[in-house]
Amino acid sequence: MKISFLTLGCKVNQYEAENISRILRKRGHEVTNELEPADCFILSTCAVTNEAERKSRQMIAKLEKLSPNAKIIVCGCASQNDAQKFIDKPNVTVVVGTAGKNWIPDLLEQKGNYVVDPACDYEDFEENIERDVTNSKRTRAYVKFQDGCNNFCSYCLIPYIRGRSRSRDLESIVVEVYRLAKSHHEIVLTGINLSDWGKDIDMSLIDLLSSLTTINARIRLSSFEMNVITPDLIKVMQSMPNLCEHFHLSMQSACDKTLKAMNRHYTVAEFKKKVQMLREAFPRCAITTDLIVGFPEETDEDFAETLSNVASIGFADMHIFPYSKRAGTVASDMKQVDGEIVKTRVAQLTKLRNTLKQNFLQNEYGMIYEILLEQEKDDYIVGHARNFTKVYLRKGTAKPNELVMARIEKPFQDGVLGEFVKICKE
């Protein structure tokens, strides 16, 4: 059977989809990740915003048009949030939510399996199918080690969709990371709320990172909360020779009043202190963040405070999201900001983001970095430094999936132009 596995949303969804795809291939199916005609489509959905959920539903119509006789299996956050909107589609044969994805290979020939658990009261981390890491075509690999969230930010559905925070067993994580390191130059540790790992099994992120200090591959943390940053955690990270000095700290707002309304448990001053700690420990690190614009009751003064604080922090990059109202959250009952005002603020913050990014890239001039090359693009080959600076090298110097040393020349396109120095690892 030809199966097209299409994944929307976060790196956790991608990791889970990869694992299911591997077992399907082992069972003799032809599996592709491209939007192309197939006998069966598996759609992993996203619901982090209204727009993401809308795109998940729209994808069903595209699939039905592309292969009218194909069966469609739906899983993920959007189907967990509202399964009925997918169950009613004529070609949809199976709907699961955020848990139970591992059952999909056994459900291909069945129909009417609507196994979404609306309570979402999962108590244990759902182990993924054992991965066969041979013949991988990717330069980096993802390892999911945590699921769920206990934060209940006032704008977010994730705790209701993914359930409470659950930690993967330490030994299981370490075994998978070591296996992946044999065939990948970089391992990305990912989860729904990485900072919560270990709290339910009497451990912490310090224990996990301490177990990965001898991994023969770059180790990257996908994102984490500023509250987990302590001198002890920094000390462990400094002891890791292969740690990627890129720290994505989800700030969401740089205004204390808005942070409190969001139920984020820190102040701007506390956030800045953690940023300073990281920069003192890792002078060439890149610190990036997420910011929500137009949160309910955000005034012009509140937004001006965010602009000022963001400028003073000097992020290397930012992901900017207009606030998305999610029914069932505390923020959905608050007074909403006019849509045109939100658009104007997004444009202002985007302009600042571009300036800060250019400032960061300008300061990279002359630095020699280790670059993991990933793909060819026009006359260049493109990869990322450990601090996630995107680097373009001229073709002919090296090839994808090589680690090279390169000297940064100047800002170029959406990253920097580099001069090849040497291959450092085949």
N, C-alpha and C positions, 0 to 999 in steps of 0.2 A: 504494500500500500504506500502511495506517495503522500506524505504528511508535510504540510507547511505550518511551522510553529512560529507564530508572530507574538512578539513581546512588547508591551507598552510599559512605560514607567521606569522604576528605579533599578539599581544594580541588583537588589535582592530578587526581583522578578526575573532578571536575566540569569542569575545564578541558578534559580530553581528551574527555569526553562532548559538550561543547558543540561542539567542532570536528567530531566525527563527525556530529552532528546537522545541522550546517550543510551538509555535503556531501550528506547524504541528502535534505535539502530541495531543494537545487539539482538533484537527480536526479528531482524530482517527487513524492517521498514526503511524506505528512502525518506530521509528527513531533510528539509531545507528551512532556512530562516528568511527566505525571500517571499515577497507577495507575488505568487505565481500560481497557475492552475494546479490543483491537487485533488486527491480523493477525500482528504480530511484536513480540516484546519483546526489548529489548537490556538486559541487566543487567550493570552495572559493579560488581564486588564489592569487599569490604574484608576484610582478614585481620589488622588490627593487634592484635585481641584474639580470644579464643575466642568471645566473645559476638558480635563483628562477623562472624566467619566463620559462626556458627550462623544469624544473621539473613540472611546471603546465601543459605544453603541453604533456609531457610524461605520466602524470597521466591519460589523456584521453584514451590513448592506453591501459593502464592497466585495466581501467574500462570496455572498450569494450571487452577485452579478458575475464575478470572475469564474466561478465553477458552480452552476446552478444545482447540480446533483450531489455536491460534496456535503458530507456531514460536518458539523461544527461543534467543537467542544470549547466551553468557556470556563475560565478559572480566574482567580485573583481578586483584587480589592473591589472593583466595580460590581462584580457578581456577588461578592459577599455583602456589599452595601444594599443592593437591590436586585436580587436574583430574578424577580418576576419580569423585569424588562428584557431579560435574555431568554428566559424559559419560553416566552410567547413567540419567539422567532421560529419560522417553519423549519429551517435547516439545522437548528440547534438541537442536538441529541442528548448532550450531557452538560450539566452546570455544576461546578464545584466552587468553593470560595477560596479563602486564603490558606486553609488547611485541606488536607486530602488530595493535594496535587499529585502525590506519589501513586494514587490509585489510577491515574489517567491511563497508563499503558494497559490496564486490565479492563478499561471501560470502552475501548474503541469500538467493539462490536455490539455494545449495549445501547439502549435508548430509554430515556425517561429517568435517568439517574440524577435527581436533583438533591444533592447531598450537602447543601450549604447549611452550616450550623449557625442559626441566627443569634444564639447566645454568645458565641465567640469566647467561650470561657475555657480556653486551652490552658492546661497546667504544665505541660512538658514541651520541650523543644522537639519539633518533628524532624528527625534525622532524614537527610536527603539520601537518595539512592547512591550507592557507592560509585564513585567516579572512576572511569577508565581514562587516564590522562594521556594515553598514547595518541599519536597522530593528531594532536591539537594544532590548529592553524592560527591560534591567537598568540600575541606576544605577551599578554598578561593574563593571569587567571584570578578569579574571584572566589573567595571562601566566605560563606555565610556562617557566622558564629553566634548570632543573637536574633531573636524575633520578638515582636510586640513592643509595647511602650506603656509606662505607668505615669507619664507626665500630665496627660489631660490638658494640654494647652487649649485655650478657650476657642481656638479657630479650627481645631484639627479632629478629623474623624478616625485617625489611625488606631488609637486605643480601642475603639469600638469595632474596628474591622480586623485588626491583627491580634487583638487580645492583649493580655498582660505580658509584661516582659518575661522572656524565658531564655535561659543560657544553654548553649551547647556544651557538652562535656569537653573539658580541656584536652584530654588525651585524643579524642576524636578530631579536634581541630588541628593539633600538632601533627598527627599522622597525615592528615590531608595536605597540610602545608608542605611538609617534607616531600611528599609524593609529587606535588605540583612543581616544586622547586627543581625537580629533575628535568623538567621539560619546558619551564617558563623562566624568563628573566625577572619577572615581577609578580608578586602576589598582593592582591588588594583584599584587605579584611573589611567585610561589609555586614550590615545588619540594619534593623529598623532604628534602634537606639543603642549604638555601640557602647556608650558610656555606662549603660546599665548592666553590661555583661558581668556575671559572677555574683551579683547581689543575692540571687536566689539559691546559689550553691556555695555560699560562704567563701567567695573568691573575689578578685577584682581585676581590672585591666592590667594592673601591675604584674599579676601572676601570669597572665596570658603572654604579655610581651616579653617577660623574663624567660619564657619557654621558647622564644623564637630568636634568641640572640645569635645562634649559630647557623641559621638558615642561609643557604647559598643562593639567595635571590633577594632582590629588592623587596622590602615590605612597606606597603602603603596603607594608611588608615583612611577609609573613605570619608568619614566625618565623625565628629563627636561633640559633646556639650562642654562648655567651658568649665563647668563645675567639677569635672573629673581631673582637671589639671592641677597637680600638686608637685612640690619639689621632688617627692619620691618617684612619681610617674616620669617626670622629666629626667631624673637620674637614670632610670631604666632605659628610656628612649635614647639617651646619650650613649649608653653602652651597646647599642645595636649598630654595628658597622654598616648594615644595609638598609637602615631606616630611610624612607623618603621624607625629606624635610618640607613636606606640604601638609599644612594643618587647616582643615576645613571646619570652622567653628560656626555653628548655626546661631546667628545673633537675632534675626527676625525683626528687630527694631533697635534703633539707637536713641530711643527716648524712654526715660524711666517710667513716665506715666503710661505709655503704651505697653511697655514690657509687663507692668503690673496687670493691666487689663488682659493681656495675653496669657496670664498665669505662667510667665517665665520667671524662674526663681533666681534672679540676679539683677544687679544694677549695671548701668553703663560703666561706672567707675570700676566695678569688680571685673567686668569683661576686659576693660583696658589693662588692668593689672595682669590678667592671665596672658594677654597678648604680649605684654612687656617681658614676662617670664620666658615665653617661648622664644622671643627674639634675642634675649640675652643668651639663651642656651644654644640657639641655632641661628647665628647672625645672617645667613643667606636664605633663610626659610621664606616660603610664601604662605601668607595667611589669607584665606578666602572665606566667604560667608554667604548666607542666604538672608534676604531682606524682603519683608512683606510691606507693600505700599498701599495706603488707603484702608488700614484697619479701622473698624467701626469707631466713630467718635474721635478719630485722629484729626486734630485741628491744624491750621497753617503753622501755628507756633510749634506744635509737636513735630511736624515734618521738618521744619527749619532746624529743630534740635537734632533730629536724625541726620540731616545733611552735614551739620557742623561736626558732629561726633564721628561720622563716617570719614570725613575728610581728615580729621586729626588722627584716626587710627591708621589710615593709609593702606587699605586692603589691596592685595595683588589682583584680586578679581572679585566680582560679586554676582550671585544669581538673584535677579530681581523679579518678584512676583506681585502682580496686583492682587489684592485680597480677594479670595473666592469664598462666597457665602456657602456654608455647608449645613444643611438642615440637621437639627439635632445637637448642634454645638452651642455653647453658651454665647459665642459671638454672633450667632445668627439672629438672636433676639435683641441685639444692641442696635443703636441708630447707625445706619449705613452712610458711608461717604458717597457723594454724588460721583457717578461714573466718569464724567468729563474732568472733574478735579483729580480723580485717581490717574487718568491718562496723562494729565499735565505733570503730576508728581513723578510718575514712572519715567517720563522723558527727562525731567530734571535729574533724577537719581542716576539714570543711564548715562547722561552727559558726564556726571561726576565719576561714575564707574570707569568710563573710557579714559578720563584724565588720569585717574589713579593707576590704572593698568599701564598706561604709557609711561608714567613716572617709574613704576616698578621695572618695566622692561628696559628703560633707559639706563637704570642702575645696574643692569646685567652686563653692560658693555665690558669686554675684556676678560670676563670670567671663563674658566675652563670647566666644563661640566661633563659628567657621564650622561649620555643620551641613549635611551632605548628607542631604536628606529622601528617604525610601525607600518608605514605605507608610502607608496609613491604617489606624488601629486604634481602633474604637469612636469616641469623640469627639475623638480626637487624630490627629496625623500624626507619624510617628516617623522618626528618622534618627540619624546618628552624627557626633560631633565628630571632629576629626583624631586625638585621643588615644583614640578609640573609645568615649568615654562615650556611652551611649544616651540620646537626648534626646527628650522628648515635648513637642510644641507643640499648642496648641489648634487645632482645625480652623478653616479660613477664613483663616488667616494666610498660607498658602502651599500648594504642592501637591508631590506626589512628583517626584523628579528635579530639584529646585531646590536651589541652594546659598543658604543664608540665614545671617545673623548672628542669634544669639539669646543672651539673658542667662540664666544658670542661676539658678533660683529655689530649688529644694529637691529632696532625694531623692524619687523617685516611681516606684512599681511596681519594675521591675528596672533603672531608670536614674534620670534626673532630669527634672524639669519645667522647661521653658524658656519665656522670654517673647520673642516675635518682635521683632526690631529692624529688620531690612531684608533685602531680597533683594540678594545680592551678585554673583550670576552666573546668567544664564538657562541 
